[in-house]
């Protein structure tokens, strides 16, 4: 169930996942983040928010209106 307001989240990888466990590395990959400093736009959904909460120490998040 996605949010119908058209919100997007801009997620930027600001810290390397090297040295963290495999689950956190896999979460970073599934968010679409591949390199440090790169950003992706993802639709705002509860599942995405949960993934971001698990790796909040590695990413920076901004809300963007579509």
C-alpha angles and dihedrals in degrees: 000000000000125000111262095208092087096243119163129193121220106210119191126189105229101164130041118252090217108124094026125106125275095255091059092046090050091049090053090051094048090052086059097248115142109156137032114264093020122123135208131194113228130178113253110253134147091249092054091046089054092051091049091050090056092056100028091128090062102042141052119217131202127179114232125190114225 
